[in-house]
Structures are given as structure tokens and as C-alpha cells.
Amino acid sequence: MGLLGRVVFLKRLREELLEKRKQGATELQIDEIDKQLRKINQEIQNMRKMME
């Protein structure tokens, strides 16, 4: 998968996680979702740097 494809995939995943969070999750689920979101955001930032 190319870099751009990976970024698109991660952004979709991020949107799905945000939607799950909005739909009402337990505190434990929210913590896990937030961890995953931080990892996704970091990976997207790293890829953007590589594309520059």
C-alpha cells in the first residue's frame, strides 16, 4: 500500500473511532479509543513529514 493510500486508510479509521466515541462508550472504551487515535495521528504526521 502506498503512503497516500495508508494515510487515507488511517483517516477513515480515525473517523470511525471518533464516531464510536460519540455514540457513547464506557470510560474504558474511551481511553482505548483515545490511545488508538493518538497512535493514528502520530503515524499520519510521520507520513506527512516523509512526503515533504
C-alpha positions in Angstrom: 0.0 0.0 0.0 1.4 3.4 -1.0 1.9 6.2 1.5 -1.1 8.1 0.3 -3.3 5.0 0.5 -2.1 4.4 4.0 -2.9 8.0 5.0 -6.4 7.7 3.6 -7.0 4.4 5.4 -5.8 5.9 8.7 -8.1 8.9 8.3 -11.1 6.7 7.7 -10.2 4.6 10.7 -9.8 7.8 12.8 -13.3 8.9 11.7 -14.8 5.5 12.6 -13.2 5.7 16.1 -14.4 9.2 16.6 -17.9 8.1 15.7 -17.7 5.2 18.1 -16.6 7.6 20.9 -19.6 9.9 20.2 -22.1 7.0 20.2 -21.5 6.6 23.9 -18.8 4.3 25.1 -17.7 3.3 28.6 -14.8 5.2 30.1 -12.5 2.2 29.5 -13.5 2.1 25.8 -13.0 5.9 25.5 -9.5 5.5 27.0 -8.6 2.7 24.5 -10.1 4.7 21.6 -8.1 7.8 22.6 -4.9 5.7 22.7 -5.6 4.4 19.2 -6.4 7.9 18.0 -3.1 9.2 19.3 -1.2 6.4 17.5 -3.1 7.1 14.3 -2.5 10.9 14.4 1.2 10.3 15.1 1.5 7.9 12.2 -0.2 10.4 9.9 2.1 13.2 11.0 5.2 11.0 10.4 3.9 10.1 6.9 3.3 13.7 6.0 6.9 14.5 7.0 8.1 11.7 4.8 6.1 13.1 1.8 7.5 16.6 2.1 
